[in-house]
Amino acid sequence: MHTEEPAAERLPLDTPGDGRDTPEDTAALLLNGKATALDLAGDPKVVAAGALCWRVRGDQLEVLLIHRPRYDDWSWPKGKLDSGETIPECAVREVKEEIGLDIRLGIALPETRYPVSSGIKAVHYWAANGTNAKPRPDGKEVDGVRWCPPEEAAALLTNPTDRLPLEALVTAHQDGDLDTWPLIIVRHAKAKPRSSWARAEGDRPLAATGQRQAKAVSRLLQAWHPDRVVSSPWLRCVQTMGPYVNTRKPKFKTVDALTEHNAKRKPGKARLAVDNLFEKARPVALCTHRPVLPLVFGVLAEQMEDWMAALLPDKDPYLAPGEVVVCQVSRRNPRRIISLERYRPFDD
């Protein structure tokens, strides 16, 4: 766990972003038609991540605040990135360390930026369903928690910039888009070259680089911990998902329609396999091949607004080996994709 430093000056932000990405693993982070990133001059010197845990009691939305004795302030659970860690991984880890909750990330919320003693600090936030959660503060960095309505939370928050993700969370709740489940698309990790492989194409395994990428994919997927994994049966896809399947023990299923060969011969069946992911409305990850990705994204585009569909990868190679696209699907509005994220959880 990292010690958080207080804001040097707690200034509300109303400066529009200039569209630049911050850390390398936030190539796309969008919600409700707007880029979530705000910007202050210069690149951030400090990058952190956290979550706004929420629940609904009766008809009342509540959010979970934490109290930090070192600064005597009220804020959201968050902390700085560890070396080699992606931002979603950081958010989940910090919530676990500070208040003992194993969360599954929901919709992405606006990033906040403010000045601290070392420069500009950027904090990335997600919503996380905290229904039935029992927070256990670590007692050192966090000595108290409080569930409260958003209005009360806004008044208690010490740093005014912390109200920005809260406002987005409330808006999503009002629109019926706060309660979601993740649908994740994974391109298999780097395989051994076709040119050096003389046996069956379906048996072509991951290269050594691909094996390392598969472990990075597994660590990233922990942030959403899908209960189901659907994969092409070809070895390179199965090996890509292997580290995650071995760690989390999700329900694992291979679908012949998702191989390169079958998707080319019968694209309708491949599209149907993707469409079927929506039926159970449960967190799921799908792993397939580069030539199949246009079919996958075509199905997803039908379940989202046009502005978001335009952001789906549309040029070969669509995704890099091991790259991940995360969609959040509304539970109240079945099949409606309401947010889109894209991550490359490793260095080349």
C-alpha positions as CSV (number, residue, x, y, z in Angstrom):
1,M,0.0,0.0,0.0
2,H,1.3,3.5,-0.8
3,T,0.9,6.5,1.4
4,E,-1.2,9.1,-0.3
5,E,0.0,12.7,-0.2
6,P,-2.5,15.5,0.3
7,A,-3.2,18.0,-2.3
8,A,-0.9,21.0,-2.2
9,E,-3.9,23.2,-3.1
10,R,-7.3,21.6,-3.4
11,L,-8.6,23.3,-6.5
12,P,-11.8,22.4,-8.3
13,L,-11.1,21.6,-12.0
14,D,-13.0,22.9,-14.9
15,T,-10.3,22.8,-17.5
16,P,-11.2,20.7,-20.5
17,G,-8.9,17.8,-21.5
18,D,-6.7,18.1,-24.6
19,G,-7.3,14.4,-25.5
20,R,-3.9,13.2,-24.5
21,D,-3.6,9.8,-22.9
22,T,-1.8,9.7,-19.5
23,P,-0.4,6.2,-18.6
24,E,0.3,3.9,-21.5
25,D,-2.5,1.5,-20.6
26,T,-5.4,3.9,-21.0
27,A,-5.6,4.1,-24.8
28,A,-9.3,4.5,-24.6
29,L,-11.5,5.3,-21.5
30,L,-14.9,6.6,-22.4
31,L,-18.3,6.9,-20.7
32,N,-21.6,8.4,-21.8
33,G,-20.2,10.0,-24.9
34,K,-17.4,12.0,-23.2
35,A,-13.7,11.3,-22.7
36,T,-13.2,11.0,-19.0
37,A,-9.7,12.5,-18.8
38,L,-9.2,16.0,-17.5
39,D,-5.9,17.8,-17.9
40,L,-3.7,20.2,-16.1
41,A,-0.5,21.5,-17.8
42,G,2.2,18.9,-18.1
43,D,2.3,15.1,-17.6
44,P,1.3,13.8,-14.2
45,K,4.2,13.1,-11.8
46,V,2.0,10.9,-9.7
47,V,-0.6,8.3,-11.0
48,A,-3.0,6.6,-8.7
49,A,-6.3,4.6,-8.9
50,G,-9.2,3.8,-6.8
51,A,-12.9,3.1,-6.7
52,L,-16.3,4.5,-5.6
53,C,-18.1,1.6,-4.0
54,W,-21.8,1.9,-4.1
55,R,-25.0,0.2,-3.0
56,V,-28.8,0.8,-3.1
57,R,-30.8,0.6,0.1
58,G,-34.5,0.8,-0.6
59,D,-34.6,3.5,-3.3
60,Q,-31.5,5.3,-1.9
61,L,-28.1,5.2,-3.6
62,E,-25.2,5.2,-1.1
63,V,-21.5,5.5,-1.6
64,L,-18.6,4.5,0.7
65,L,-16.3,7.1,2.0
66,I,-13.0,6.5,3.9
67,H,-11.4,8.5,6.7
68,R,-7.6,8.9,6.7
69,P,-6.3,9.7,10.1
70,R,-3.0,11.0,8.8
71,Y,-4.7,13.9,7.0
72,D,-8.0,13.8,8.9
73,D,-9.9,13.9,5.6
74,W,-12.7,12.0,3.9
75,S,-12.0,10.6,0.4
76,W,-12.3,7.5,-1.8
77,P,-10.1,4.4,-1.4
78,K,-7.2,4.9,-3.8
79,G,-3.4,4.6,-4.0
80,K,-0.4,4.9,-6.3
81,L,0.6,2.4,-8.9
82,D,3.2,-0.3,-8.2
83,S,6.0,-0.8,-10.8
84,G,4.7,-2.7,-13.8
85,E,1.1,-2.5,-12.6
86,T,-1.8,-1.4,-14.8
87,I,-4.3,1.2,-13.5
88,P,-7.2,-1.2,-13.1
89,E,-5.0,-3.6,-11.1
90,C,-4.0,-0.8,-8.9
91,A,-7.6,0.3,-8.2
92,V,-8.6,-3.2,-7.1
93,R,-5.4,-3.8,-5.0
94,E,-5.7,-0.5,-3.2
95,V,-9.4,-1.1,-2.3
96,K,-8.5,-4.5,-1.0
97,E,-5.5,-3.2,1.1
98,E,-7.3,-0.2,2.5
99,I,-10.8,-1.5,3.3
100,G,-10.6,-5.3,2.8
101,L,-13.0,-5.5,-0.1
102,D,-12.5,-7.7,-3.2
103,I,-14.2,-5.6,-5.8
104,R,-15.1,-6.1,-9.5
105,L,-14.6,-2.9,-11.5
106,G,-17.7,-1.4,-13.1
107,I,-18.0,1.7,-15.3
108,A,-15.0,3.9,-15.6
109,L,-15.5,7.3,-13.9
110,P,-13.8,10.6,-14.6
111,E,-10.1,10.9,-13.8
112,T,-9.2,13.8,-11.4
113,R,-6.1,15.9,-11.5
114,Y,-4.8,18.3,-8.9
115,P,-1.4,19.7,-7.8
116,V,0.6,18.0,-5.0
117,S,4.0,18.8,-3.7
118,S,5.8,16.7,-6.4
119,G,3.7,18.0,-9.3
120,I,0.4,17.1,-10.9
121,K,-1.4,14.0,-9.6
122,A,-3.8,12.0,-11.7
123,V,-6.3,9.6,-10.1
124,H,-8.3,7.1,-12.1
125,Y,-11.6,5.9,-10.7
126,W,-14.1,3.2,-11.3
127,A,-17.5,2.4,-9.9
128,A,-17.7,-0.9,-7.9
129,N,-20.9,-2.6,-6.7
130,G,-20.6,-2.8,-2.9
131,T,-23.9,-4.5,-2.2
132,N,-23.5,-6.8,0.8
133,A,-19.9,-5.7,1.3
134,K,-18.4,-5.5,4.8
135,P,-15.6,-3.0,4.8
136,R,-12.7,-3.7,7.1
137,P,-10.4,-0.7,7.4
138,D,-6.8,-1.5,7.8
139,G,-6.7,0.8,10.9
140,K,-3.5,2.5,9.8
141,E,-4.1,4.4,6.6
142,V,-7.9,4.2,7.0
143,D,-9.5,4.3,10.4
144,G,-13.1,4.6,9.5
145,V,-15.7,4.2,6.7
146,R,-19.1,5.7,6.1
147,W,-21.9,4.7,3.8
148,C,-23.9,7.8,3.0
149,P,-26.1,9.3,0.3
150,P,-24.3,11.2,-2.5
151,E,-25.4,14.6,-1.2
152,E,-23.9,13.9,2.2
153,A,-20.8,12.5,0.6
154,A,-20.3,15.6,-1.5
155,A,-20.4,17.7,1.6
156,L,-18.0,15.5,3.5
157,L,-15.4,15.1,0.8
158,T,-12.3,17.1,1.8
159,N,-10.9,17.5,-1.7
160,P,-13.4,19.2,-4.1
161,T,-12.0,17.3,-7.1
162,D,-13.3,14.1,-5.5
163,R,-16.8,15.3,-6.4
164,L,-16.2,14.8,-10.1
165,P,-16.4,11.0,-10.2
166,L,-19.2,11.1,-7.7
167,E,-21.3,13.3,-10.0
168,A,-20.7,10.9,-12.9
169,L,-21.7,7.9,-10.7
170,V,-24.9,9.7,-9.7
171,T,-25.7,10.5,-13.3
172,A,-25.2,6.8,-14.3
173,H,-27.5,5.7,-11.5
174,Q,-30.2,8.1,-12.6
175,D,-29.9,6.8,-16.2
176,G,-30.1,3.2,-15.0
177,D,-26.6,2.5,-16.2
178,L,-24.7,2.1,-12.9
179,D,-25.3,-1.6,-12.4
180,T,-23.4,-3.4,-15.1
181,W,-21.5,-6.6,-16.0
182,P,-18.3,-6.8,-18.0
183,L,-17.9,-8.3,-21.4
184,I,-14.2,-8.6,-22.3
185,I,-12.6,-9.3,-25.7
186,V,-9.0,-10.7,-25.7
187,R,-6.8,-11.2,-28.8
188,H,-4.6,-14.2,-28.1
189,A,-1.0,-13.4,-27.1
190,K,1.9,-13.6,-29.5
191,A,2.2,-17.1,-31.1
192,K,5.1,-18.8,-32.7
193,P,5.5,-17.6,-36.4
194,R,3.4,-19.4,-39.0
195,S,6.5,-19.6,-41.2
196,S,8.4,-21.7,-38.6
197,W,5.5,-24.0,-37.8
198,A,5.0,-27.1,-40.0
199,R,2.2,-28.9,-38.0
200,A,-1.5,-28.2,-37.7
201,E,-2.4,-24.6,-37.5
202,G,-4.6,-25.2,-34.5
203,D,-1.7,-26.6,-32.6
204,R,0.6,-23.5,-33.0
205,P,1.5,-22.5,-29.5
206,L,2.4,-19.2,-27.9
207,A,6.0,-17.9,-28.2
208,A,8.0,-17.1,-25.1
209,T,6.9,-13.5,-25.4
210,G,3.3,-14.7,-25.7
211,Q,3.6,-16.7,-22.5
212,R,4.7,-13.6,-20.6
213,Q,1.8,-11.7,-22.2
214,A,-0.7,-14.3,-21.1
215,K,0.4,-13.8,-17.5
216,A,0.0,-10.1,-17.9
217,V,-3.5,-10.6,-19.3
218,S,-4.4,-12.8,-16.4
219,R,-3.3,-10.2,-13.9
220,L,-5.4,-7.5,-15.7
221,L,-8.5,-9.7,-15.9
222,Q,-8.5,-10.0,-12.1
223,A,-9.9,-6.4,-12.0
224,W,-13.1,-7.7,-13.6
225,H,-12.7,-11.4,-12.7
226,P,-15.1,-12.8,-15.3
227,D,-17.0,-15.9,-14.2
228,R,-16.9,-17.4,-17.7
229,V,-14.3,-17.7,-20.3
230,V,-15.2,-18.5,-23.9
231,S,-12.3,-19.3,-26.3
232,S,-11.4,-20.6,-29.7
233,P,-10.2,-24.1,-29.1
234,W,-6.9,-23.5,-31.0
235,L,-3.9,-23.8,-28.7
236,R,-2.7,-20.2,-28.8
237,C,-6.1,-19.0,-27.5
238,V,-6.4,-21.7,-24.8
239,Q,-2.8,-20.9,-23.6
240,T,-3.5,-17.2,-23.5
241,M,-6.4,-17.7,-21.1
242,G,-4.7,-20.5,-19.2
243,P,-3.1,-18.4,-16.5
244,Y,-6.4,-16.7,-15.7
245,V,-8.4,-20.0,-15.8
246,N,-5.9,-21.7,-13.5
247,T,-6.0,-18.8,-11.0
248,R,-9.7,-18.0,-10.9
249,K,-11.3,-21.3,-11.9
250,P,-14.1,-19.7,-14.1
251,K,-16.4,-21.8,-16.2
252,F,-14.3,-22.5,-19.4
253,K,-15.8,-23.3,-22.8
254,T,-14.3,-23.6,-26.2
255,V,-16.3,-22.7,-29.3
256,D,-15.3,-24.1,-32.7
257,A,-17.0,-21.2,-34.5
258,L,-14.4,-18.8,-33.1
259,T,-11.4,-20.4,-34.9
260,E,-9.9,-18.5,-37.9
261,H,-10.9,-21.3,-40.2
262,N,-14.5,-21.7,-39.1
263,A,-15.2,-18.0,-38.8
264,K,-14.1,-17.5,-42.4
265,R,-16.2,-20.4,-43.7
266,K,-19.3,-19.6,-41.6
267,P,-19.1,-16.0,-40.3
268,G,-22.8,-16.2,-39.2
269,K,-21.9,-18.9,-36.6
270,A,-19.0,-16.8,-35.3
271,R,-21.3,-13.8,-34.9
272,L,-23.9,-16.0,-33.1
273,A,-21.3,-17.2,-30.7
274,V,-20.5,-13.6,-29.7
275,D,-24.2,-12.7,-29.6
276,N,-24.8,-15.5,-27.1
277,L,-22.4,-13.9,-24.6
278,F,-25.2,-11.5,-23.8
279,E,-27.8,-14.1,-22.9
280,K,-26.7,-14.9,-19.4
281,A,-25.8,-11.3,-18.4
282,R,-22.8,-12.6,-16.4
283,P,-19.2,-11.4,-16.5
284,V,-17.4,-13.1,-19.4
285,A,-14.2,-13.0,-21.4
286,L,-13.8,-14.1,-25.0
287,C,-10.5,-15.0,-26.6
288,T,-10.1,-15.3,-30.3
289,H,-7.9,-14.5,-33.3
290,R,-7.1,-11.3,-35.3
291,P,-9.1,-12.3,-38.4
292,V,-12.2,-12.9,-36.2
293,L,-12.1,-9.6,-34.5
294,P,-14.0,-7.6,-37.1
295,L,-16.9,-10.1,-36.7
296,V,-16.7,-9.7,-32.9
297,F,-16.7,-5.9,-33.0
298,G,-19.5,-5.9,-35.6
299,V,-21.8,-7.7,-33.1
300,L,-20.7,-5.3,-30.2
301,A,-21.4,-2.3,-32.4
302,E,-25.0,-3.3,-32.7
303,Q,-25.4,-3.0,-28.9
304,M,-23.9,0.5,-28.5
305,E,-24.6,4.0,-29.6
306,D,-23.0,5.1,-32.9
307,W,-20.4,7.4,-31.3
308,M,-19.1,4.5,-29.3
309,A,-19.2,2.0,-32.2
310,A,-17.0,4.4,-34.1
311,L,-14.3,4.0,-31.4
312,L,-14.1,0.2,-31.8
313,P,-10.9,-0.9,-33.6
314,D,-11.6,-0.9,-37.4
315,K,-8.2,-1.4,-39.0
316,D,-6.0,-4.5,-39.2
317,P,-4.6,-5.8,-36.9
318,Y,-7.5,-4.4,-34.7
319,L,-5.8,-5.3,-31.5
320,A,-2.2,-6.1,-30.6
321,P,-1.5,-9.7,-29.4
322,G,-2.7,-9.9,-25.8
323,E,-4.6,-6.6,-26.0
324,V,-8.0,-6.3,-24.3
325,V,-11.2,-4.5,-24.9
326,V,-13.6,-4.2,-21.9
327,C,-17.3,-3.4,-22.4
328,Q,-19.7,-2.7,-19.5
329,V,-23.2,-3.9,-20.2
330,S,-26.2,-2.5,-18.4
331,R,-28.3,-4.8,-16.3
332,R,-31.4,-2.5,-16.4
333,N,-31.2,-2.1,-20.2
334,P,-30.3,-5.6,-21.3
335,R,-27.6,-5.9,-24.1
336,R,-26.9,-2.2,-24.0
337,I,-23.1,-1.5,-23.9
338,I,-22.6,1.8,-22.0
339,S,-18.8,2.1,-21.6
340,L,-15.7,1.0,-23.5
341,E,-12.1,0.6,-22.3
342,R,-9.0,-0.7,-24.0
343,Y,-5.8,-2.0,-22.4
344,R,-2.5,-3.3,-23.4
345,P,-1.3,-4.8,-20.1
346,F,2.4,-5.3,-20.9
347,D,5.4,-3.6,-22.4
348,D,6.5,-4.6,-25.9
